[in-house]
Amino acid sequence: MKNFRNIISRVLIEKLGLDAVMLSRLDGNKPVCIELNGGAEIYITYDDDFTLLIFIEIPIKDFRVLQMKSSQVMEVFIADEELHMNVKQKKLVVLTHLDVESKNLDDKLLDKLVSFNIVYEIING
């Protein structure tokens, strides 16, 4: 597999434009946590020899908001069949797995992070 740290750095710095200082804590193949405004957190971890596990936990302050925006959220899941979700303990959890040997892993990771951000914006926008 390509170096986990290099993949994460390349996607977050080069493709998403995050400041490199924010990623100073990247350490080898250890999981990465990205904290978003509003309390949401994105986790990226090297699950085993073959997959990356990527998920976001979005706090739900009012379940009525989730109910009102559920059709918009479902549109994201219809557009990307690889996304899975669960509502647990006042959090919406969206997750996916990526094959580390797949072509264009960087682009696929970027697409998933963008999808996570879209769901986050729907819930908190």
MDAnalysis code that builds the backbone (N, CA, C; Angstrom):
import MDAnalysis as mda
import numpy as np

u = mda.Universe.empty(375, n_residues=125, atom_resindex=np.repeat(np.arange(125), 3), trajectory=True)
u.add_TopologyAttr("name", ["N", "CA", "C"] * 125)
u.add_TopologyAttr("resid", np.arange(1, 126))
u.add_TopologyAttr("resname", ["MET", "LYS", "ASN", "PHE", "ARG", "ASN", "ILE", "ILE", "SER", "ARG", "VAL", "LEU", "ILE", "GLU", "LYS", "LEU", "GLY", "LEU", "ASP", "ALA", "VAL", "MET", "LEU", "SER", "ARG", "LEU", "ASP", "GLY", "ASN", "LYS", "PRO", "VAL", "CYS", "ILE", "GLU", "LEU", "ASN", "GLY", "GLY", "ALA", "GLU", "ILE", "TYR", "ILE", "THR", "TYR", "ASP", "ASP", "ASP", "PHE", "THR", "LEU", "LEU", "ILE", "PHE", "ILE", "GLU", "ILE", "PRO", "ILE", "LYS", "ASP", "PHE", "ARG", "VAL", "LEU", "GLN", "MET", "LYS", "SER", "SER", "GLN", "VAL", "MET", "GLU", "VAL", "PHE", "ILE", "ALA", "ASP", "GLU", "GLU", "LEU", "HIS", "MET", "ASN", "VAL", "LYS", "GLN", "LYS", "LYS", "LEU", "VAL", "VAL", "LEU", "THR", "HIS", "LEU", "ASP", "VAL", "GLU", "SER", "LYS", "ASN", "LEU", "ASP", "ASP", "LYS", "LEU", "LEU", "ASP", "LYS", "LEU", "VAL", "SER", "PHE", "ASN", "ILE", "VAL", "TYR", "GLU", "ILE", "ILE", "ASN", "GLY"])
u.atoms.positions = np.array([
    [0.831, -1.189, 0.000],
    [0.000, 0.000, 0.000],
    [0.868, 1.242, 0.000],
    [0.352, 2.276, -0.624],
    [1.019, 3.563, -0.543],
    [1.055, 3.970, 0.923],
    [1.981, 4.809, 1.272],
    [2.107, 5.249, 2.647],
    [0.844, 5.990, 3.081],
    [0.229, 5.507, 4.165],
    [-1.009, 6.081, 4.697],
    [-0.865, 7.577, 4.929],
    [0.216, 7.963, 5.577],
    [0.447, 9.377, 5.882],
    [0.531, 10.208, 4.601],
    [1.212, 9.695, 3.580],
    [1.332, 10.427, 2.318],
    [-0.016, 10.599, 1.633],
    [-0.826, 9.554, 1.655],
    [-2.151, 9.637, 1.038],
    [-2.990, 10.701, 1.736],
    [-3.043, 10.638, 3.058],
    [-3.845, 11.591, 3.829],
    [-3.331, 13.006, 3.610],
    [-2.028, 13.185, 3.688],
    [-1.439, 14.518, 3.488],
    [-1.760, 15.065, 2.108],
    [-1.586, 14.251, 1.104],
    [-1.814, 14.696, -0.273],
    [-3.270, 15.131, -0.477],
    [-4.199, 14.339, 0.029],
    [-5.617, 14.667, -0.157],
    [-5.992, 15.919, 0.631],
    [-5.582, 15.973, 1.889],
    [-6.006, 17.088, 2.732],
    [-5.292, 18.393, 2.409],
    [-4.014, 18.327, 2.084],
    [-3.248, 19.552, 1.825],
    [-3.375, 19.980, 0.369],
    [-3.045, 19.077, -0.552],
    [-3.016, 19.456, -1.966],
    [-4.404, 19.585, -2.577],
    [-5.309, 18.681, -2.227],
    [-6.612, 18.678, -2.892],
    [-7.671, 19.484, -2.147],
    [-7.617, 19.490, -0.813],
    [-8.606, 20.251, -0.050],
    [-8.073, 21.588, 0.450],
    [-6.766, 21.792, 0.357],
    [-6.185, 23.077, 0.716],
    [-6.050, 23.347, 2.203],
    [-6.011, 22.298, 3.027],
    [-5.799, 22.515, 4.456],
    [-4.363, 22.944, 4.712],
    [-4.169, 23.703, 5.767],
    [-2.835, 24.144, 6.156],
    [-2.048, 22.948, 6.688],
    [-0.831, 22.781, 6.227],
    [0.009, 21.647, 6.636],
    [0.246, 21.620, 8.139],
    [0.230, 22.766, 8.781],
    [0.437, 22.832, 10.234],
    [-0.656, 22.060, 10.964],
    [-1.860, 22.043, 10.396],
    [-2.974, 21.337, 11.031],
    [-2.750, 19.828, 11.053],
    [-1.866, 19.335, 10.200],
    [-1.644, 17.897, 10.099],
    [-0.331, 17.461, 10.726],
    [0.212, 18.270, 11.579],
    [1.510, 17.963, 12.167],
    [1.477, 16.704, 13.024],
    [0.296, 16.276, 13.433],
    [0.198, 15.109, 14.305],
    [0.042, 13.791, 13.548],
    [0.102, 13.817, 12.243],
    [0.023, 12.565, 11.492],
    [1.208, 11.690, 11.866],
    [0.920, 10.455, 12.240],
    [1.977, 9.571, 12.710],
    [1.820, 8.188, 12.083],
    [2.547, 7.959, 11.004],
    [2.535, 6.644, 10.367],
    [1.150, 6.193, 9.958],
    [0.786, 4.974, 10.356],
    [-0.517, 4.408, 10.007],
    [-1.550, 4.566, 11.113],
    [-1.289, 5.442, 12.077],
    [-2.249, 5.650, 13.161],
    [-3.464, 6.406, 12.633],
    [-4.644, 6.168, 13.227],
    [-5.866, 6.840, 12.765],
    [-5.745, 8.362, 12.803],
    [-6.490, 8.992, 11.899],
    [-6.512, 10.446, 11.795],
    [-7.906, 10.912, 12.189],
    [-7.976, 11.972, 12.985],
    [-9.253, 12.576, 13.352],
    [-9.228, 14.032, 12.908],
    [-10.255, 14.438, 12.167],
    [-10.378, 15.818, 11.714],
    [-11.611, 16.396, 12.388],
    [-11.415, 17.413, 13.211],
    [-12.527, 18.037, 13.914],
    [-13.087, 19.170, 13.069],
    [-14.399, 19.148, 12.875],
    [-15.076, 20.189, 12.124],
    [-15.777, 21.143, 13.080],
    [-16.092, 22.324, 12.589],
    [-16.891, 23.251, 13.391],
    [-18.231, 22.591, 13.686],
    [-18.764, 22.842, 14.856],
    [-20.058, 22.275, 15.203],
    [-19.975, 20.924, 15.882],
    [-18.765, 20.430, 16.126],
    [-18.608, 19.200, 16.885],
    [-18.506, 17.920, 16.081],
    [-18.653, 17.990, 14.775],
    [-18.526, 16.776, 13.956],
    [-17.060, 16.380, 13.852],
    [-16.830, 15.083, 13.682],
    [-15.465, 14.574, 13.559],
    [-15.402, 13.553, 12.431],
    [-14.375, 13.687, 11.603],
    [-14.119, 12.721, 10.536],
    [-12.930, 11.875, 10.969],
    [-13.088, 10.559, 10.854],
    [-12.018, 9.631, 11.203],
    [-11.579, 8.886, 9.950],
    [-10.275, 8.752, 9.800],
    [-9.711, 7.965, 8.704],
    [-8.718, 7.002, 9.337],
    [-8.930, 5.727, 9.105],
    [-8.046, 4.741, 9.705],
    [-7.721, 3.641, 8.699],
    [-6.542, 3.115, 8.827],
    [-6.080, 2.003, 8.002],
    [-6.599, 0.750, 8.682],
    [-7.721, 0.214, 8.177],
    [-8.472, -0.836, 8.855],
    [-7.733, -2.169, 8.899],
    [-7.157, -2.577, 7.814],
    [-6.366, -3.810, 7.753],
    [-5.428, -3.668, 6.561],
    [-4.950, -4.756, 6.043],
    [-4.012, -4.674, 4.919],
    [-4.657, -4.234, 3.613],
    [-5.986, -4.147, 3.588],
    [-6.645, -3.907, 2.309],
    [-7.608, -2.728, 2.275],
    [-7.981, -2.168, 3.414],
    [-9.019, -1.134, 3.387],
    [-8.718, 0.062, 4.276],
    [-9.234, 1.187, 3.818],
    [-9.314, 2.379, 4.653],
    [-10.747, 2.458, 5.150],
    [-10.925, 2.738, 6.412],
    [-12.242, 2.975, 6.982],
    [-12.345, 4.470, 7.210],
    [-13.357, 5.091, 6.620],
    [-13.548, 6.529, 6.747],
    [-14.960, 6.747, 7.265],
    [-15.097, 7.529, 8.332],
    [-16.439, 7.830, 8.808],
    [-16.486, 9.201, 9.458],
    [-17.707, 9.733, 9.523],
    [-17.950, 11.016, 10.161],
    [-19.046, 10.811, 11.194],
    [-18.879, 11.447, 12.345],
    [-19.908, 11.467, 13.378],
    [-20.421, 12.896, 13.466],
    [-21.704, 13.074, 13.176],
    [-22.317, 14.398, 13.192],
    [-23.294, 14.451, 14.357],
    [-23.046, 15.326, 15.341],
    [-23.985, 15.449, 16.456],
    [-25.354, 15.925, 15.962],
    [-26.401, 15.342, 16.510],
    [-27.761, 15.754, 16.179],
    [-28.339, 16.441, 17.406],
    [-28.486, 17.743, 17.303],
    [-29.000, 18.516, 18.436],
    [-30.515, 18.429, 18.519],
    [-31.162, 18.306, 17.359],
    [-32.618, 18.254, 17.299],
    [-33.007, 17.262, 16.194],
    [-33.612, 16.157, 16.575],
    [-33.957, 15.126, 15.598],
    [-34.968, 15.609, 14.566],
    [-35.710, 16.668, 14.895],
    [-36.665, 17.208, 13.920],
    [-35.945, 17.752, 12.692],
    [-34.745, 18.305, 12.896],
    [-33.955, 18.805, 11.766],
    [-33.597, 17.647, 10.842],
    [-33.183, 16.532, 11.417],
    [-32.843, 15.354, 10.613],
    [-34.069, 14.848, 9.854],
    [-35.212, 14.853, 10.503],
    [-36.438, 14.412, 9.837],
    [-36.809, 15.343, 8.686],
    [-36.684, 16.648, 8.894],
    [-37.041, 17.614, 7.850],
    [-36.091, 17.547, 6.659],
    [-34.845, 17.214, 6.908],
    [-33.839, 17.214, 5.851],
    [-33.492, 15.811, 5.360],
    [-34.280, 14.842, 5.775],
    [-33.962, 13.449, 5.437],
    [-33.949, 13.189, 3.932],
    [-34.820, 13.845, 3.171],
    [-34.820, 13.599, 1.723],
    [-33.528, 14.104, 1.081],
    [-33.004, 15.226, 1.569],
    [-31.729, 15.736, 1.048],
    [-30.585, 14.799, 1.410],
    [-30.604, 14.298, 2.628],
    [-29.569, 13.362, 3.071],
    [-29.633, 12.091, 2.228],
    [-30.840, 11.605, 1.980],
    [-30.992, 10.378, 1.189],
    [-30.483, 10.556, -0.235],
    [-30.589, 11.750, -0.790],
    [-30.063, 12.001, -2.134],
    [-28.560, 11.728, -2.200],
    [-27.845, 12.070, -1.137],
    [-26.403, 11.814, -1.084],
    [-26.142, 10.308, -1.100],
    [-26.945, 9.558, -0.348],
    [-26.760, 8.104, -0.281],
    [-27.179, 7.408, -1.572],
    [-28.152, 7.967, -2.249],
    [-28.555, 7.410, -3.542],
    [-27.457, 7.651, -4.573],
    [-26.822, 8.815, -4.501],
    [-25.753, 9.157, -5.449],
    [-24.487, 8.335, -5.215],
    [-24.273, 7.875, -3.987],
    [-23.063, 7.117, -3.660],
    [-23.451, 5.859, -2.891],
    [-23.522, 4.749, -3.589],
    [-23.967, 3.489, -2.993],
    [-22.978, 2.908, -1.987],
    [-21.779, 3.434, -1.919],
    [-20.772, 2.903, -0.998],
    [-20.879, 3.506, 0.403],
    [-21.739, 4.499, 0.570],
    [-21.920, 5.123, 1.879],
    [-22.956, 4.347, 2.687],
    [-22.705, 4.252, 3.978],
    [-23.630, 3.620, 4.914],
    [-23.870, 4.603, 6.048],
    [-25.037, 4.478, 6.695],
    [-25.305, 5.389, 7.804],
    [-25.991, 4.669, 8.947],
    [-25.888, 5.311, 10.101],
    [-26.535, 4.828, 11.301],
    [-26.791, 6.039, 12.188],
    [-27.888, 6.014, 12.910],
    [-28.159, 7.054, 13.896],
    [-28.033, 6.390, 15.252],
    [-27.102, 6.922, 16.063],
    [-26.809, 6.283, 17.337],
    [-26.420, 7.339, 18.358],
    [-27.064, 7.314, 19.499],
    [-26.732, 8.196, 20.616],
    [-26.592, 9.651, 20.184],
    [-27.630, 10.169, 19.549],
    [-27.680, 11.565, 19.117],
    [-26.577, 11.935, 18.132],
    [-26.148, 10.950, 17.347],
    [-25.152, 11.203, 16.302],
    [-25.576, 10.483, 15.028],
    [-25.376, 11.169, 13.910],
    [-25.520, 10.533, 12.608],
    [-24.128, 10.074, 12.206],
    [-23.975, 8.787, 11.971],
    [-22.686, 8.226, 11.576],
    [-22.785, 7.810, 10.110],
    [-21.891, 8.358, 9.298],
    [-21.812, 7.997, 7.884],
    [-20.443, 7.360, 7.681],
    [-20.410, 6.181, 7.063],
    [-19.121, 5.506, 6.902],
    [-19.004, 4.834, 5.547],
    [-17.768, 4.555, 5.196],
    [-17.458, 3.845, 3.967],
    [-16.093, 3.183, 4.095],
    [-15.854, 2.216, 3.237],
    [-14.554, 1.545, 3.141],
    [-13.994, 1.790, 1.752],
    [-12.690, 1.935, 1.663],
    [-12.022, 2.055, 0.370],
    [-10.922, 1.013, 0.275],
    [-10.839, 0.368, -0.853],
    [-9.781, -0.600, -1.126],
    [-8.484, 0.172, -1.360],
    [-7.467, -0.101, -0.557],
    [-6.216, 0.658, -0.657],
    [-5.456, 0.373, -1.943],
    [-5.781, -0.714, -2.608],
    [-5.108, -1.053, -3.859],
    [-5.839, -0.504, -5.083],
    [-6.953, 0.177, -4.856],
    [-7.729, 0.674, -5.993],
    [-7.006, 1.814, -6.698],
    [-7.297, 1.936, -7.977],
    [-6.735, 3.045, -8.741],
    [-7.378, 4.332, -8.245],
    [-6.650, 5.406, -8.318],
    [-7.159, 6.725, -7.939],
    [-7.656, 6.773, -6.495],
    [-6.938, 6.139, -5.592],
    [-7.331, 6.131, -4.185],
    [-7.477, 7.548, -3.654],
    [-6.557, 8.436, -4.028],
    [-6.629, 9.824, -3.573],
    [-7.952, 10.464, -3.978],
    [-8.334, 10.274, -5.232],
    [-9.574, 10.872, -5.732],
    [-10.800, 10.268, -5.057],
    [-10.776, 8.980, -4.815],
    [-11.898, 8.324, -4.140],
    [-12.030, 8.819, -2.706],
    [-10.898, 8.964, -2.022],
    [-10.926, 9.490, -0.662],
    [-11.461, 10.917, -0.664],
    [-11.008, 11.715, -1.598],
    [-11.498, 13.088, -1.720],
    [-13.007, 13.103, -1.948],
    [-13.505, 12.257, -2.830],
    [-14.947, 12.190, -3.101],
    [-15.735, 11.853, -1.839],
    [-15.224, 10.917, -1.047],
    [-15.925, 10.526, 0.183],
    [-15.923, 11.670, 1.192],
    [-14.800, 12.356, 1.320],
    [-14.735, 13.491, 2.245],
    [-15.687, 14.599, 1.807],
    [-15.798, 14.820, 0.514],
    [-16.742, 15.820, -0.001],
    [-18.178, 15.380, 0.302],
    [-18.484, 14.110, 0.109],
    [-19.826, 13.603, 0.431],
    [-20.137, 13.773, 1.912],
    [-19.161, 13.475, 2.766],
    [-19.350, 13.674, 4.202],
    [-19.651, 15.136, 4.497],
    [-18.913, 16.025, 3.854],
    [-19.115, 17.452, 4.079],
    [-20.503, 17.891, 3.611],
    [-20.973, 17.334, 2.514],
    [-22.315, 17.665, 2.023],
    [-23.370, 17.257, 3.050],
    [-23.255, 16.044, 3.588],
    [-24.204, 15.590, 4.613],
    [-24.122, 16.497, 5.834],
    [-22.915, 16.834, 6.241],
    [-22.726, 17.726, 7.392],
    [-23.410, 19.069, 7.149],
    [-23.213, 19.641, 5.964],
    [-23.812, 20.939, 5.634],
    [-25.337, 20.856, 5.582],
    [-25.871, 19.753, 5.092],
    [-27.327, 19.583, 5.064],
    [-27.878, 19.605, 6.481],
    [-27.244, 18.863, 7.374],
    [-27.721, 18.761, 8.754],
    [-27.538, 20.073, 9.516],
    [-26.424, 20.741, 9.298],
    [-26.107, 21.944, 10.082],
    [-26.283, 23.253, 9.322],
    [-26.708, 23.180, 8.065],
    [-26.827, 24.387, 7.251],
    [-28.111, 25.126, 7.449],
])
